[in-house]
């Protein structure tokens, strides 16, 4: 794996940033925009993914970074779950919007999981 110098170089962070953009775009729609609780929660969860990847990276240790990546992965799961409520239960999202958010959240989650695995493996090799 190439050396990562800045959190902006992390592909999962880049995709999390795109997820934030997608979430904010769909939450501007009429029904979603007026549901302050759900709108705010899905926005916070999306921002949390991106923020925790960055904050963990800046901590400087694999152990702390891994802890923040677990939080980021949980937040990606939260976005995915809330998208189900917004689509199936409340009909704020159409099928395309739902699929876009779901796939984006799942992709980030997989990338973060792979990064966690890599960092844990790297820590074991240092011992």
MIZA-6748 format. One line per field, with one value per atom (N, C-alpha, C, O): residue number from 1; x, y, z; residue in three letters; chain. Coordinates in steps of 0.001 Angstrom, whole numbers, plus 500000, padded with zeros to 6 digits. Atoms other than C-alpha are relative to their C-alpha. Layout:
i [NUM	...];
xx [X	...];
yy [Y	...];
zz [Z	...];
aa [ALA	...];
ch [A	...];
***
This chain:
i [1	1	1	1	2	2	2	2	3	3	3	3	4	4	4	4	5	5	5	5	6	6	6	6	7	7	7	7	8	8	8	8	9	9	9	9	10	10	10	10	11	11	11	11	12	12	12	12	13	13	13	13	14	14	14	14	15	15	15	15	16	16	16	16	17	17	17	17	18	18	18	18	19	19	19	19	20	20	20	20	21	21	21	21	22	22	22	22	23	23	23	23	24	24	24	24	25	25	25	25	26	26	26	26	27	27	27	27	28	28	28	28	29	29	29	29	30	30	30	30	31	31	31	31	32	32	32	32	33	33	33	33	34	34	34	34	35	35	35	35	36	36	36	36	37	37	37	37	38	38	38	38	39	39	39	39	40	40	40	40	41	41	41	41	42	42	42	42	43	43	43	43	44	44	44	44	45	45	45	45	46	46	46	46	47	47	47	47	48	48	48	48	49	49	49	49	50	50	50	50	51	51	51	51	52	52	52	52	53	53	53	53	54	54	54	54	55	55	55	55	56	56	56	56	57	57	57	57	58	58	58	58	59	59	59	59	60	60	60	60	61	61	61	61	62	62	62	62	63	63	63	63	64	64	64	64	65	65	65	65	66	66	66	66	67	67	67	67	68	68	68	68	69	69	69	69	70	70	70	70	71	71	71	71	72	72	72	72	73	73	73	73	74	74	74	74	75	75	75	75	76	76	76	76	77	77	77	77	78	78	78	78	79	79	79	79	80	80	80	80	81	81	81	81	82	82	82	82	83	83	83	83	84	84	84	84	85	85	85	85	86	86	86	86	87	87	87	87	88	88	88	88	89	89	89	89	90	90	90	90	91	91	91	91	92	92	92	92	93	93	93	93	94	94	94	94	95	95	95	95	96	96	96	96	97	97	97	97	98	98	98	98	99	99	99	99	100	100	100	100	101	101	101	101	102	102	102	102	103	103	103	103	104	104	104	104	105	105	105	105	106	106	106	106	107	107	107	107	108	108	108	108	109	109	109	109	110	110	110	110	111	111	111	111	112	112	112	112	113	113	113	113	114	114	114	114	115	115	115	115	116	116	116	116	117	117	117	117	118	118	118	118	119	119	119	119	120	120	120	120	121	121	121	121	122	122	122	122	123	123	123	123	124	124	124	124	125	125	125	125	126	126	126	126	127	127	127	127];
xx [500862	500000	500899	501883	499234	501307	499891	498883	499996	502237	498999	498966	500996	499446	500555	500881	499423	500680	498944	499215	501069	497351	498695	498535	501269	493863	499253	498472	500645	492709	500423	499747	499512	494732	499266	499389	500676	492576	498745	497854	501140	490123	498674	497661	501240	487558	499540	498340	500367	487669	499422	498434	500494	487205	498570	497718	501347	484178	499023	497840	500854	482832	499607	498478	500296	483048	498906	498004	501033	481006	498663	497608	501221	478499	499339	498118	500537	478090	499278	498162	500595	477410	498662	497679	501229	474813	498895	497737	500981	473087	499412	498196	500493	472855	499125	498170	500828	471473	498593	497610	501341	468624	499215	497984	500731	467785	499492	498820	500545	467044	498597	497873	501318	463945	498893	499084	501115	460583	499682	499826	500385	459459	501143	500991	498825	462909	500451	500810	499524	463817	499177	499693	500870	460856	500048	499570	499868	461600	501341	502339	498758	464169	500774	502002	499324	464926	500761	501956	499355	465637	501047	502135	499066	467281	501305	502393	498806	469656	500796	502027	499323	470433	500800	501947	499273	471376	501152	502204	498907	473418	501143	502308	498946	475289	500735	501956	499364	475919	500962	502067	499122	477348	501254	502362	498857	479575	500911	502130	499228	480675	500941	502058	499136	482045	501274	502386	498886	484246	500893	502119	499265	485243	500809	501939	499284	486207	501186	502192	498833	488453	501120	502270	498996	490240	500575	501791	499523	490420	500874	501913	499192	491688	501373	502374	498718	494388	500923	502118	499201	495534	500488	501390	499569	495892	501416	502121	498605	499124	500347	501496	499686	498851	498976	497807	500909	497379	498863	497728	501021	495533	498868	497692	501038	493723	499287	498072	500607	493170	498960	497861	500924	491543	498719	497625	501193	489195	499087	497869	500797	488057	499404	498302	500541	487652	498787	497839	501179	485288	498787	497670	501092	483206	499505	498300	500369	483275	499168	498180	500745	482107	498590	497625	501320	479267	499117	497920	500757	478205	499566	498478	500396	478212	498801	497884	501146	475886	498754	497645	501124	473702	499383	498160	500506	473417	499200	498105	500654	472509	498635	497644	501244	469855	498967	497794	500915	468350	499477	498365	500465	468151	498804	497892	501156	465805	498744	497670	501158	463533	499523	498322	500347	463656	499353	498549	500573	462770	498720	497627	501112	460530	498905	497723	500985	458823	499405	498214	500466	458575	499892	499318	500067	458944	500585	500070	499291	461323	500968	501315	499042	463682	499344	498511	500445	462959	500997	501998	499147	464534	501442	502376	498644	467513	500768	501936	499344	468310	500346	501431	499747	467983	501187	502091	498917	470241	501339	502350	498771	472820	500557	501744	499541	472966	500426	501464	499693	472906	501332	502159	498755	475681	501199	502269	498904	477803	500371	501552	499741	477435	500648	501567	499436	478175	501439	502286	498637	481249	500956	502030	499147	482667	500203	501312	499897	481919	501011	501836	499049	483813	501428	502357	498660	486751	500572	501746	499555	486948	500346	501352	499725	486739	501337	502107	498721	489630	501172	502233	498954	491643	500258	501408	499854	490988	500822	501751	499288	492170	501484	502355	498622	495311	500759	501884	499327	496122	500259	501315	499798	495629	501130	501952	498940	497859	501361	502346	498763	500512	500468	501664	499637	500398	500571	501526	499512	500881	501409	502213	498680	503925	501059	502242	499044	505540	500439	501527	499701	505447	501177	501548];
yy [498812	500000	501240	501313	498752	503445	500765	500686	499214	505718	501145	501857	498943	508076	501136	500959	498843	511525	500883	501518	499133	513310	499202	498284	500739	512119	500145	499269	499774	513594	498964	498793	501034	510834	498669	497778	501262	508102	499872	500720	500205	506709	499925	500436	500080	505932	501396	501668	498626	509592	500725	501449	499375	510748	499549	500361	500531	508486	500432	500636	499493	509564	501445	501851	498614	513152	500035	500871	500098	512189	499581	500065	500421	510453	501199	501344	498791	513713	500848	501315	499201	515550	499401	500123	500675	512963	500129	500371	499884	513046	501411	501582	498617	516823	500321	501088	499762	516802	499433	500112	500603	514404	500566	500553	499470	515994	501420	501988	498684	519294	499888	500879	500199	517767	500292	500137	499494	518981	499182	499694	500795	516137	499776	499922	500271	515289	501265	501219	498738	518928	500419	501086	499608	519355	499003	499303	500990	516209	500254	499583	499516	517934	498905	498855	501047	514936	499036	498813	500965	512434	500685	500152	499261	515027	500278	500009	499671	516173	498748	498763	501231	512616	499384	498984	500607	511312	500901	500414	499080	514449	499857	499794	500150	514106	498676	498618	501311	510406	500020	499484	499934	511103	500820	500410	499159	513904	499265	499425	500764	511613	499005	498797	500947	509061	500715	500284	499227	511634	500552	500474	499363	513372	499006	499299	500988	510231	499394	499057	500458	509027	501032	500678	498930	512390	500111	500180	499843	512676	498833	499025	501166	509143	500041	499717	499883	509697	500987	500739	498950	512846	499616	500268	500428	511008	499445	499534	500400	509484	498583	498172	501397	505913	499083	499437	500963	502855	499604	499415	500412	501923	501029	500673	498966	505252	500155	500346	499890	505434	498902	499157	501127	502003	500258	499964	499693	503110	500981	500801	499017	506100	499394	499757	500661	503916	499134	499049	500760	501650	500919	500550	499027	504727	500437	500533	499600	505829	498915	499203	501114	502392	499904	499652	500000	502495	501109	500909	498878	505877	499722	500130	500386	504527	499051	499145	500892	501782	500772	500430	499160	504431	500712	500770	499361	506316	498986	499286	501066	503051	499667	499543	500316	502262	501123	500867	498864	505744	500172	500662	499953	505567	499066	499372	500908	502594	500680	500574	499296	504669	501083	501250	498909	507577	499495	500205	500545	505331	499224	499642	500943	502499	500469	500273	499649	503933	501391	501600	498616	507644	500534	501598	499662	507787	501364	502071	498761	510759	499800	500756	500314	509006	499136	498284	500930	507435	498834	498843	501199	504095	500326	499761	499636	505680	500692	500376	499300	508001	499023	499083	500998	505137	499120	498901	500871	502885	500732	500159	499204	505666	500141	499913	499846	506340	498665	498574	501323	502663	499476	498991	500494	501749	500824	500272	499144	504732	499679	499578	500322	503933	498622	498438	501352	500241	499987	499281	499925	501068	500578	500026	499391	503354	499025	498893	500967	500741	498901	498542	501042	498068	500532	499855	499415	500392	500212	499933	499778	501313	498664	498560	501326	497633	499464	498887	500445	496839	500757	500186	499179	499700	499547	499469	500504	498449	498710	498544	501277	494991	500246	499619	499664	496476	500553	500138	499388	498577	498983	499008	501027	495644	499057	498674	500878	493458	500694	500063	499225	496205	500086	499975	499952	496538	498666	498638	501331	492774	499765	499137	500206	492831	500834	500496	499143	495597	499367	499662	500586	493515	499066	498496];
zz [500000	500000	500000	500736	500072	499096	501319	502020	498763	501962	499876	498872	499965	502888	500836	502010	499327	503788	500672	501692	499500	504382	499986	499182	499987	505255	498678	498305	501294	501930	498963	497948	500912	500226	500182	499341	499677	501796	499143	499197	500903	499253	500757	500281	499207	501958	500421	500433	499641	503083	498784	498902	501225	499487	499701	499339	500242	499098	501088	500815	498918	502490	499718	499997	500374	501294	498935	498989	501039	498236	500618	500209	499302	500534	500674	500616	499364	502477	498957	499186	501077	499233	499560	499392	500430	498180	501048	500710	498922	501561	500029	500120	499963	501551	498787	498899	501182	498005	500180	499885	499884	498778	501171	501146	498843	502124	499766	500627	500362	500392	499412	499322	500608	498796	501019	502225	499185	500128	501246	502356	498831	502402	500965	502178	499174	503648	500721	501898	499429	504246	501217	502114	498881	506617	501166	502261	498926	508626	500694	500430	499403	510809	500732	500653	499239	512996	499110	499302	500898	510231	499125	498910	500851	508013	500747	500238	499220	510743	500363	500338	499590	511851	498858	499056	501123	508403	499557	499142	500327	507724	500997	500602	498973	511037	499836	499987	500173	510391	498816	498903	501176	506936	500298	499951	499648	508220	500986	500944	499022	511055	499331	499805	500712	508587	499562	499868	500534	506903	501118	501047	498907	510128	500816	501206	499186	512016	499267	499890	500766	509209	500133	500393	499910	509255	501411	501587	498626	513038	500418	501050	499662	513447	499363	500002	500703	510857	500712	500874	499365	512619	501392	501920	498665	515948	499997	501002	500122	514707	500409	500245	499663	515974	499341	499186	500629	514304	500935	500498	499044	517482	500076	500001	499936	517770	498659	498609	501327	514023	499829	499335	500119	514133	500790	500308	499200	516921	499274	499258	500736	514866	498727	498317	501190	511789	500352	499572	499569	513737	500164	499801	499848	514595	498622	498392	501364	510941	499328	498652	500611	509849	500586	499864	499371	512359	499456	499248	500552	511034	498564	498159	501362	507464	500059	499243	499798	508687	500386	499974	499599	510263	498789	498657	501223	506956	499189	498714	500760	505233	500606	499886	499302	507828	499860	499591	500104	507767	498575	498377	501388	503971	499807	499040	500068	504404	500532	499938	499438	506608	499040	498828	500904	504165	498714	498110	501235	501226	500274	499889	499860	502297	500925	500641	498990	505332	499788	500022	500085	504597	498574	498345	501428	500806	499662	498796	500312	500847	498835	498141	501055	498413	498938	499246	501044	495059	499963	500680	500050	494152	499624	500194	500438	492397	501114	501344	498893	495308	501122	501701	498957	497765	499624	500430	500453	495704	500037	500444	499998	495324	501411	501641	498609	499079	500599	501256	499438	500015	499492	500264	500585	497611	500466	500726	499543	498639	501449	501782	498593	502347	500125	500924	499951	501739	499492	500039	500537	499669	501037	501275	498970	502346	501156	501672	498906	504996	499674	500514	500419	503032	499976	500416	500066	502431	501394	501639	498627	506097	500660	501361	499435	507099	499493	500262	500566	504747	500614	500867	499405	506188	501443	501875	498630	509732	499987	500778	500113	508711	499702	500306	500350	507143	501206	501484	498851	510209	501104	501737	498968	512579	499594	500426	500502	510423	500123	500505	499906	510323	501449	501720	498579	514140	500467	501243	499597	514546	499500	500189	500565	512285	500711	500660	499280	514373	501313	501807	498691	517564	499960	500985];
aa [UNK	UNK	UNK	UNK	UNK	UNK	UNK	UNK	UNK	UNK	UNK	UNK	UNK	UNK	UNK	UNK	UNK	UNK	UNK	UNK	UNK	UNK	UNK	UNK	UNK	UNK	UNK	UNK	UNK	UNK	UNK	UNK	UNK	UNK	UNK	UNK	UNK	UNK	UNK	UNK	UNK	UNK	UNK	UNK	UNK	UNK	UNK	UNK	UNK	UNK	UNK	UNK	UNK	UNK	UNK	UNK	UNK	UNK	UNK	UNK	UNK	UNK	UNK	UNK	UNK	UNK	UNK	UNK	UNK	UNK	UNK	UNK	UNK	UNK	UNK	UNK	UNK	UNK	UNK	UNK	UNK	UNK	UNK	UNK	UNK	UNK	UNK	UNK	UNK	UNK	UNK	UNK	UNK	UNK	UNK	UNK	UNK	UNK	UNK	UNK	UNK	UNK	UNK	UNK	UNK	UNK	UNK	UNK	UNK	UNK	UNK	UNK	UNK	UNK	UNK	UNK	UNK	UNK	UNK	UNK	UNK	UNK	UNK	UNK	UNK	UNK	UNK	UNK	UNK	UNK	UNK	UNK	UNK	UNK	UNK	UNK	UNK	UNK	UNK	UNK	UNK	UNK	UNK	UNK	UNK	UNK	UNK	UNK	UNK	UNK	UNK	UNK	UNK	UNK	UNK	UNK	UNK	UNK	UNK	UNK	UNK	UNK	UNK	UNK	UNK	UNK	UNK	UNK	UNK	UNK	UNK	UNK	UNK	UNK	UNK	UNK	UNK	UNK	UNK	UNK	UNK	UNK	UNK	UNK	UNK	UNK	UNK	UNK	UNK	UNK	UNK	UNK	UNK	UNK	UNK	UNK	UNK	UNK	UNK	UNK	UNK	UNK	UNK	UNK	UNK	UNK	UNK	UNK	UNK	UNK	UNK	UNK	UNK	UNK	UNK	UNK	UNK	UNK	UNK	UNK	UNK	UNK	UNK	UNK	UNK	UNK	UNK	UNK	UNK	UNK	UNK	UNK	UNK	UNK	UNK	UNK	UNK	UNK	UNK	UNK	UNK	UNK	UNK	UNK	UNK	UNK	UNK	UNK	UNK	UNK	UNK	UNK	UNK	UNK	UNK	UNK	UNK	UNK	UNK	UNK	UNK	UNK	UNK	UNK	UNK	UNK	UNK	UNK	UNK	UNK	UNK	UNK	UNK	UNK	UNK	UNK	UNK	UNK	UNK	UNK	UNK	UNK	UNK	UNK	UNK	UNK	UNK	UNK	UNK	UNK	UNK	UNK	UNK	UNK	UNK	UNK	UNK	UNK	UNK	UNK	UNK	UNK	UNK	UNK	UNK	UNK	UNK	UNK	UNK	UNK	UNK	UNK	UNK	UNK	UNK	UNK	UNK	UNK	UNK	UNK	UNK	UNK	UNK	UNK	UNK	UNK	UNK	UNK	UNK	UNK	UNK	UNK	UNK	UNK	UNK	UNK	UNK	UNK	UNK	UNK	UNK	UNK	UNK	UNK	UNK	UNK	UNK	UNK	UNK	UNK	UNK	UNK	UNK	UNK	UNK	UNK	UNK	UNK	UNK	UNK	UNK	UNK	UNK	UNK	UNK	UNK	UNK	UNK	UNK	UNK	UNK	UNK	UNK	UNK	UNK	UNK	UNK	UNK	UNK	UNK	UNK	UNK	UNK	UNK	UNK	UNK	UNK	UNK	UNK	UNK	UNK	UNK	UNK	UNK	UNK	UNK	UNK	UNK	UNK	UNK	UNK	UNK	UNK	UNK	UNK	UNK	UNK	UNK	UNK	UNK	UNK	UNK	UNK	UNK	UNK	UNK	UNK	UNK	UNK	UNK	UNK	UNK	UNK	UNK	UNK	UNK	UNK	UNK	UNK	UNK	UNK	UNK	UNK	UNK	UNK	UNK	UNK	UNK	UNK	UNK	UNK	UNK	UNK	UNK	UNK	UNK	UNK	UNK	UNK	UNK	UNK	UNK	UNK	UNK	UNK	UNK	UNK	UNK	UNK	UNK	UNK	UNK	UNK	UNK	UNK	UNK	UNK	UNK	UNK	UNK	UNK	UNK	UNK	UNK	UNK	UNK	UNK	UNK	UNK	UNK	UNK	UNK	UNK	UNK	UNK	UNK	UNK	UNK	UNK	UNK	UNK	UNK	UNK	UNK	UNK	UNK	UNK	UNK	UNK	UNK	UNK	UNK	UNK	UNK	UNK	UNK	UNK	UNK];
ch [A	A	A	A	A	A	A	A	A	A	A	A	A	A	A	A	A	A	A	A	A	A	A	A	A	A	A	A	A	A	A	A	A	A	A	A	A	A	A	A	A	A	A	A	A	A	A	A	A	A	A	A	A	A	A	A	A	A	A	A	A	A	A	A	A	A	A	A	A	A	A	A	A	A	A	A	A	A	A	A	A	A	A	A	A	A	A	A	A	A	A	A	A	A	A	A	A	A	A	A	A	A	A	A	A	A	A	A	A	A	A	A	A	A	A	A	A	A	A	A	A	A	A	A	A	A	A	A	A	A	A	A	A	A	A	A	A	A	A	A	A	A	A	A	A	A	A	A	A	A	A	A	A	A	A	A	A	A	A	A	A	A	A	A	A	A	A	A	A	A	A	A	A	A	A	A	A	A	A	A	A	A	A	A	A	A	A	A	A	A	A	A	A	A	A	A	A	A	A	A	A	A	A	A	A	A	A	A	A	A	A	A	A	A	A	A	A	A	A	A	A	A	A	A	A	A	A	A	A	A	A	A	A	A	A	A	A	A	A	A	A	A	A	A	A	A	A	A	A	A	A	A	A	A	A	A	A	A	A	A	A	A	A	A	A	A	A	A	A	A	A	A	A	A	A	A	A	A	A	A	A	A	A	A	A	A	A	A	A	A	A	A	A	A	A	A	A	A	A	A	A	A	A	A	A	A	A	A	A	A	A	A	A	A	A	A	A	A	A	A	A	A	A	A	A	A	A	A	A	A	A	A	A	A	A	A	A	A	A	A	A	A	A	A	A	A	A	A	A	A	A	A	A	A	A	A	A	A	A	A	A	A	A	A	A	A	A	A	A	A	A	A	A	A	A	A	A	A	A	A	A	A	A	A	A	A	A	A	A	A	A	A	A	A	A	A	A	A	A	A	A	A	A	A	A	A	A	A	A	A	A	A	A	A	A	A	A	A	A	A	A	A	A	A	A	A	A	A	A	A	A	A	A	A	A	A	A	A	A	A	A	A	A	A	A	A	A	A	A	A	A	A	A	A	A	A	A	A	A	A	A	A	A	A	A	A	A	A	A	A	A	A	A	A	A	A	A	A	A	A	A	A	A	A	A	A	A	A	A	A	A	A	A	A	A	A	A	A	A	A	A	A	A	A	A	A	A	A];
***
